[in-house]
Amino acid sequence: MACFIGLRLGVYVYSGEAKDCVSLLAAGTGAVIGHNWPLYFGFKGGKGALTAAAVMFMIDWVMALICLGFFVTIVALTRYVSLGTICAAMLFVAISFIPVFGNTFYFEIFACLMAFTIIFKHKENIQRLLSGTENRLTF
């Protein structure tokens, strides 16, 4: 809902596309930060991955589908959901700099901030992955 409101505010930088909408990027950032550190729960929330994925689909569904496919591939190969999430966040940053997508500087800042936030929230998972104690997805 926050992203839809940000999109309707319509503060655009260049072309008028969703990824150029600064108000949408700010609302998406606020949604992820609000999910990670909610005021009503003593700043103890989730890790923001699903919220960030929803924001990604609102901004650029092609990039979001690429990251989702990469996430599913990593999870299918390793059965580590946290590894798939971290890798998809890093891929999101990497493909945001590819010129064919035509992203603005503001979008690239947004992508870096989102990936950093998601990876920061997964620091315990990274430690468990490195030590070999992370739980695997079971079917």
PyMOL commands that set and color helices and strands:
alter all, ss='L'
color gray80, all
select helices_A, chain A and resi 2-9+18-20+22-36+39-41+49-59+61-78+81-96+99-101+105-121+123-131
alter helices_A, ss='H'
color red, helices_A
deselect
rebuild
show_as cartoon
